Amino acid sequence: MRVLEALARPSLVRRLVLLAAGWSLATLVVASLGLGAFFRQAAIARLDTGLSELIDNLYAGSSVDYSGTVTAPPLTDAKALRVYSGRYWQIAEPDGRGGLRVLTPSRSLFDAELKVDGDTLKKMTAERGKAVYFDTMGPLDQPLRGAALESMLPGRSKPVVFMAAEDRSPVERDTRRFAVTASITVALLGVGLMVAVLVQVQVGLAPLFALRREVAEVRKGKAERLARRYPVELAPLADELNGLLTHNQEVVERQRTHVGNLAHALKTPLSVMLAEAQAQPGPLADVVSRQAEAMRGHVDHHLRRARAAARSQTSGERTEVAPVLDDLAVALERIFQDKGLEIDWRCPDDLCFLGEKQDFLELAGNVIENAGKWSTRRVKVTAEPVASNRFTLTVDDDGPGLPAERRDEVLKRGTRLDENAPGSGLGLSIVDELARAYGGEVKLDNAPIGGLRVVLTLPMAET
């Protein structure tokens, strides 16, 4: 998936996904913590409401006899009747030393009493008549939620403190259970959001991916221009790319025109010089003929090089390799039929050279013709991909071969394997420079069948 591939390196997709993931994660974490806190607060509030009702009942039902003794009302709360049940109440009074003296405890307290810290006592005194809530520990060291109310009773000069408490362990347990459930739910929601973000990015950036694919098709030679309609954000970019392609094509055409004009301008005077030299034989005519032929060879060489460099910049042409090799094999076997030359070539049917047919004909033709010239009677040609955008053309012959120390020399312009053989010595030089113009290379080695091996590495058009 393109989105997942893009996440592995810096990209717009990575920015969008990470930004969305960061905000989503922060929002979900805050929401999860907020829900947990709200649930606990709501549970504690329900607990406080129950404690407040119990205190109100104690306060409303308590009485003071003639001796000042406080009598608790007859409460029917079953939990408060069981020892250490987790629900407790007591009636006390300040002892004058910053503490409380218990007057009447619930049966559930048995031999214990509710403990209150000094800060709660001060707050309770400052807010007399109003319930104060606090956390404390119970007789069995269980966490308690407590409520206390300090007030005055008729017939008594000292204030009375009414207290109630209840085990808050169930609240804590329910809070933890809710937190786990909420966390799992939020995690699942986060996974769903991430999937939605990936889909959103995939759909939102689909036109950008399509633009990349279409540009690649133009580069591979499968299309000449960008033809799709893109959103308003990408349409100007597509138009600029089409304008750039048109400009490049115009530049190449102008270069080809200039090259053709230059060829015509140079070849015509050379042809006149050769014709005049042939019409007036002599030592001077021979020198003129040789130099004019050399000049013509150099002109042809540099013109071919210029055309190849211009064409290689467009990368819009595709040439099937197999048909070219087949035509070359038939033609060269006919040319060298006096030695019974056999050219054995192998190539995948879908292999294509990323360039013009004329250039590949010149590359392959020079190498195979050179192999045929020096072979005894056998030439082997193999074309095969070596990378996603490269292929090799390997040409072996069964001739005398070439010493390793001379291999670099034959790639230089004007150097020949045999000075007695016809030719200008530009064959392998043209192959080397033409291959370099396409970003390729030429290597020489020993052939397994006994002669010279020439390996051409060239750009391959993707299928």
C-alpha positions in Angstrom: 0.0 0.0 0.0 1.4 3.4 -1.0 0.4 5.1 2.2 2.2 2.5 4.3 5.3 2.7 2.1 5.3 6.5 2.4 5.2 6.2 6.2 8.6 4.7 6.2 10.3 7.9 5.0 9.7 11.6 5.4 6.7 12.6 3.2 3.4 14.5 3.2 1.6 11.3 4.0 3.8 10.8 7.1 3.2 14.4 8.2 -0.6 14.1 7.8 -0.9 10.7 9.5 1.4 11.6 12.4 -0.3 14.9 12.9 -3.7 13.3 12.9 -2.5 10.5 15.1 -1.0 12.9 17.6 -4.1 15.0 18.0 -6.3 11.9 18.1 -4.2 10.2 20.7 -4.1 13.3 22.9 -7.8 13.8 22.6 -8.6 10.1 23.3 -6.2 10.1 26.3 -7.8 13.2 27.8 -11.3 11.8 27.1 -10.4 8.5 28.8 -9.0 10.2 31.8 -11.9 12.7 31.9 -14.5 9.9 31.7 -12.7 8.0 34.5 -12.6 11.1 36.7 -16.2 11.9 36.0 -17.3 8.3 36.8 -15.5 8.4 40.1 -16.8 11.8 41.0 -20.4 10.7 40.2 -20.0 7.5 42.3 -18.5 9.5 45.2 -21.4 12.0 44.9 -23.9 9.2 45.2 -22.1 8.0 48.3 -22.0 11.5 49.8 -25.7 11.8 49.2 -26.4 8.6 51.2 -24.1 9.8 54.0 -25.8 13.2 54.0 -29.2 11.5 54.4 -27.9 9.4 57.3 -26.5 12.4 59.1 -29.8 14.3 58.6 -31.7 11.4 60.1 -29.3 11.3 63.1 -29.6 15.0 63.6 -33.3 15.2 63.2 -34.0 12.1 65.4 -31.5 12.8 68.3 -32.7 14.2 71.6 -31.2 15.5 74.8 -32.6 14.4 78.2 -32.6 16.5 81.4 -29.0 15.4 82.3 -27.7 16.6 78.9 -27.2 13.1 77.5 -27.7 12.8 73.8 -29.9 9.9 72.7 -29.6 8.6 69.1 -32.8 7.8 67.1 -33.8 4.2 66.5 -32.3 3.7 63.0 -33.3 0.6 61.1 -30.3 0.5 58.7 -29.4 -3.2 58.6 -25.8 -2.6 57.6 -25.2 -0.3 60.5 -26.3 -3.1 62.9 -23.7 -5.6 61.7 -20.2 -5.4 63.2 -17.6 -4.0 60.8 -20.1 -4.1 58.0 -18.6 -1.0 56.3 -21.4 1.4 57.1 -20.9 3.3 60.3 -22.2 6.3 62.3 -21.4 7.9 65.6 -22.4 10.9 67.7 -19.6 12.8 69.4 -18.6 16.1 70.9 -15.4 18.1 70.9 -13.1 17.1 73.7 -11.4 20.6 74.0 -8.0 19.2 73.0 -8.5 19.2 69.2 -10.2 15.8 69.1 -13.6 14.2 69.6 -15.2 12.2 72.4 -17.7 9.6 71.2 -21.1 9.8 72.8 -23.0 7.2 70.9 -21.5 4.8 68.2 -23.3 2.5 65.8 -23.3 -1.2 66.6 -21.2 -1.8 63.4 -18.3 0.1 65.0 -18.3 -2.3 68.0 -15.2 -1.2 69.9 -13.8 1.2 67.3 -14.5 4.8 66.4 -14.4 7.0 63.3 -11.2 9.0 63.0 -11.2 12.5 61.8 -8.0 14.6 61.1 -7.5 18.0 62.5 -8.1 19.9 59.3 -11.5 18.3 58.9 -12.4 19.3 62.5 -11.4 22.9 61.9 -13.4 23.0 58.7 -16.4 21.4 60.4 -16.3 24.0 63.2 -15.8 26.9 60.7 -18.8 25.6 58.7 -21.1 24.7 61.6 -24.4 23.4 60.4 -23.0 22.3 57.1 -21.9 18.7 56.2 -18.2 18.2 55.6 -16.9 15.2 53.6 -13.6 13.5 54.1 -11.7 10.3 53.5 -10.5 8.1 56.4 -9.7 4.5 57.3 -12.2 2.1 58.9 -11.8 -0.5 61.7 -10.5 -3.1 59.3 -8.3 -0.7 57.5 -10.7 -0.4 54.6 -11.0 3.0 52.9 -14.0 5.0 54.1 -15.9 8.0 52.8 -17.1 10.0 55.7 -19.4 13.0 56.4 -19.6 15.1 59.5 -21.9 17.8 60.7 -21.4 20.0 63.8 -24.5 21.5 65.2 -26.2 22.6 68.5 -29.1 20.6 70.1 -31.7 22.2 72.3 -31.0 21.6 76.0 -27.2 21.3 75.4 -24.5 24.0 75.7 -21.8 22.1 73.9 -22.0 21.4 70.1 -22.6 17.9 68.9 -20.9 16.2 66.0 -22.9 13.8 63.9 -20.7 11.5 61.7 -21.4 8.8 59.1 -19.0 6.8 57.0 -19.2 4.0 54.4 -16.7 1.7 52.8 -15.6 3.2 49.5 -13.9 0.1 48.2 -16.8 -0.8 45.9 -16.6 2.7 44.4 -12.8 2.3 43.8 -13.4 -1.2 42.3 -16.1 0.1 40.0 -13.9 3.0 39.0 -11.0 0.7 38.1 -13.3 -1.6 36.1 -14.8 1.4 34.3 -11.3 2.8 33.6 -10.2 -0.6 32.1 -13.4 -0.8 30.0 -13.0 2.8 28.9 -9.4 2.3 28.0 -10.2 -0.7 25.8 -13.0 1.2 24.2 -10.8 4.2 23.6 -8.0 2.0 22.2 -10.4 0.4 19.8 -11.7 3.8 18.8 -8.1 5.0 18.3 -7.4 2.0 16.0 -10.6 2.8 14.1 -9.6 6.5 13.8 -6.1 5.5 12.5 -7.7 3.3 9.9 -10.0 6.2 9.0 -7.0 8.6 8.8 -5.1 6.2 6.5 -8.2 5.8 4.3 -8.7 9.6 4.3 -5.1 10.3 3.4 -5.2 7.6 0.7 -8.3 9.0 -0.8 -7.3 12.7 -0.3 -3.8 12.2 -1.9 -5.0 9.8 -4.6 -4.7 12.6 -7.3 -1.1 13.2 -6.2 -0.3 9.5 -6.5 -2.1 9.5 -9.9 0.1 12.5 -11.0 3.2 10.6 -10.0 2.2 7.5 -11.9 1.3 9.6 -15.0 4.7 11.4 -14.9 6.4 8.0 -14.6 4.5 6.8 -17.7 5.7 9.8 -19.6 9.2 9.1 -18.5 8.9 5.5 -19.5 7.6 6.5 -22.9 4.1 5.1 -22.4 2.6 8.6 -22.8 3.6 11.9 -24.2 1.6 14.3 -22.0 -0.4 14.3 -18.7 -4.0 13.7 -19.8 -5.9 13.3 -16.5 -8.0 16.0 -15.0 -6.8 17.0 -11.6 -8.2 18.9 -8.6 -7.8 22.7 -8.7 -4.8 22.4 -6.3 -2.9 20.1 -8.7 -4.2 21.3 -12.0 -1.6 24.2 -12.2 1.2 21.7 -11.5 0.0 19.4 -14.2 -0.3 22.3 -16.7 3.3 23.4 -15.8 4.6 19.8 -16.3 2.9 19.6 -19.7 4.4 23.0 -20.6 7.8 21.7 -19.6 7.4 18.6 -21.7 6.3 20.7 -24.7 9.3 23.0 -24.1 11.7 20.0 -23.9 10.3 18.6 -27.1 10.7 21.9 -28.9 14.3 22.2 -27.6 15.1 18.7 -28.9 13.5 19.4 -32.2 15.5 22.6 -32.6 18.7 20.7 -31.7 17.9 18.1 -34.3 17.2 20.8 -36.8 20.5 22.5 -36.0 22.3 19.2 -36.2 20.8 18.5 -39.6 21.7 22.0 -40.9 25.2 21.6 -39.6 25.5 18.2 -41.2 24.3 19.6 -44.5 26.6 22.6 -44.3 29.7 20.5 -43.6 29.0 17.5 -45.8 28.4 19.5 -49.0 31.9 21.2 -49.0 33.5 17.9 -48.1 31.7 16.2 -51.0 32.9 19.0 -53.4 36.5 18.6 -52.1 36.4 14.8 -52.6 34.9 15.1 -56.0 37.6 17.6 -57.1 40.4 15.5 -55.6 39.1 12.4 -57.5 38.9 14.5 -60.7 42.5 15.6 -60.4 44.6 12.6 -59.1 48.0 13.2 -57.6 49.8 13.3 -54.3 48.0 16.4 -53.2 44.6 14.9 -54.2 45.4 11.8 -52.2 46.1 13.8 -49.1 43.0 15.9 -49.6 40.9 12.7 -50.0 42.2 11.1 -46.9 41.8 14.2 -44.8 38.3 14.9 -46.2 37.2 11.3 -45.4 38.6 11.6 -41.9 36.8 14.9 -41.5 33.6 13.3 -42.7 34.0 10.5 -40.2 34.6 12.9 -37.4 31.6 15.0 -38.4 29.4 11.9 -38.5 30.7 10.8 -35.1 30.0 14.1 -33.3 26.7 14.6 -35.0 25.6 11.2 -33.8 26.8 12.0 -30.4 24.9 15.3 -30.3 21.7 13.6 -31.5 22.0 10.9 -28.9 22.6 13.4 -26.1 19.5 15.3 -27.2 17.3 12.2 -27.5 18.5 10.8 -24.2 17.1 13.8 -22.4 13.5 13.1 -23.5 13.4 9.4 -22.5 10.2 9.1 -24.3 11.1 6.5 -26.9 10.8 2.7 -26.5 12.5 0.2 -28.7 11.8 -3.5 -28.7 15.2 -5.3 -28.4 14.3 -8.7 -29.9 13.2 -7.5 -33.4 16.3 -5.4 -33.7 18.6 -8.3 -32.8 16.7 -10.6 -35.2 17.2 -8.1 -38.1 20.9 -7.6 -37.3 21.5 -11.3 -37.1 19.9 -12.0 -40.5 21.8 -9.0 -42.1 25.2 -9.8 -40.7 25.0 -13.6 -41.4 24.4 -12.6 -45.0 27.3 -10.1 -45.0 29.7 -12.7 -43.4 28.4 -15.7 -45.3 31.8 -16.5 -46.7 33.0 -17.6 -43.3 29.7 -19.3 -42.4 29.0 -17.0 -39.5 26.3 -18.1 -37.0 24.8 -15.6 -34.7 23.0 -17.1 -31.7 20.9 -14.5 -30.0 18.6 -14.7 -27.0 16.3 -12.0 -25.6 13.1 -11.8 -23.6 10.1 -10.8 -25.9 9.1 -7.9 -23.6 12.6 -6.3 -23.2 12.6 -2.7 -24.4 15.4 -0.2 -24.8 14.6 3.3 -23.3 15.6 5.3 -26.4 15.3 5.6 -30.1 15.5 2.6 -32.4 18.3 4.2 -34.6 20.5 4.6 -31.5 20.0 1.0 -30.4 20.7 -0.1 -34.0 24.0 1.7 -33.9 24.9 0.4 -30.5 24.1 -3.2 -31.1 25.1 -3.1 -34.8 28.6 -1.8 -34.2 29.3 -4.4 -31.4 27.8 -7.4 -33.3 29.4 -6.4 -36.6 32.8 -6.1 -34.8 32.3 -9.5 -33.3 31.4 -11.0 -36.6 34.4 -9.4 -38.3 36.8 -10.9 -35.8 35.0 -14.2 -35.0 36.0 -17.6 -36.6 32.4 -18.5 -37.3 30.3 -18.1 -34.1 28.9 -15.1 -32.3 26.6 -15.3 -29.2 24.4 -12.4 -28.2 22.4 -12.3 -24.9 20.1 -9.5 -23.7 18.7 -9.7 -20.2 17.5 -7.4 -17.4 19.9 -6.8 -14.5 17.8 -4.2 -12.6 14.4 -2.6 -12.6 15.7 0.0 -15.1 18.8 -1.5 -16.7 19.6 -4.4 -19.0 22.8 -5.8 -20.5 23.6 -6.7 -24.1 26.4 -9.3 -24.0 28.2 -10.1 -27.3 30.7 -13.0 -27.3 32.8 -14.1 -30.3 35.2 -17.1 -30.8 37.9 -15.0 -32.4 41.4 -14.3 -31.3 40.3 -12.1 -28.4 42.1 -9.0 -27.1 44.8 -8.7 -24.5 43.6 -7.0 -21.2 46.2 -4.2 -21.6 44.7 -3.1 -25.0 41.0 -3.1 -24.0 41.1 0.5 -22.8 42.8 1.6 -26.0 40.1 0.3 -28.4 37.5 2.5 -26.7 39.4 5.6 -27.7 38.3 7.4 -30.8 40.4 6.4 -33.9 41.9 3.3 -32.4 41.5 0.0 -34.3 42.2 -3.6 -33.4 44.1 -4.1 -36.7 45.6 -1.2 -38.6 45.3 -3.3 -41.8 41.6 -3.8 -41.4 39.3 -1.3 -43.1 37.5 1.4 -41.1 38.1 4.6 -39.2 38.5 3.0 -35.8 35.3 4.8 -34.5 33.1 1.7 -34.0 33.7 0.9 -30.3 34.3 4.6 -29.6 30.9 5.4 -30.9 29.4 2.6 -28.9 31.1 3.8 -25.7 30.1 7.5 -26.1 26.6 6.7 -27.3 26.1 4.4 -24.3 27.4 7.0 -21.9 25.0 9.5 -23.4 22.2 7.2 -22.3 23.7 6.8 -18.9 25.1 3.3 -19.7 28.6 1.9 -20.0 30.7 -0.6 -22.1 32.9 -3.3 -20.6 35.3 -5.7 -22.3 36.3 -9.1 -21.0 37.2 -12.6 -22.1 34.4 -14.5 -23.8 33.7 -18.1 -22.5 33.8 -19.3 -26.2 37.3 -18.0 -26.6 37.3 -14.5 -28.0 36.3 -11.1 -26.8 33.2 -10.3 -24.7 31.6 -6.9 -25.0 29.0 -6.0 -22.3 26.7 -3.1 -22.9 24.7 -1.8 -19.9 21.7 0.3 -21.2 18.5 1.9 -19.8 15.5 -0.4 -19.9 11.9 0.8 -20.5 9.6 -0.6 -17.8 6.8 -2.8 -19.0 
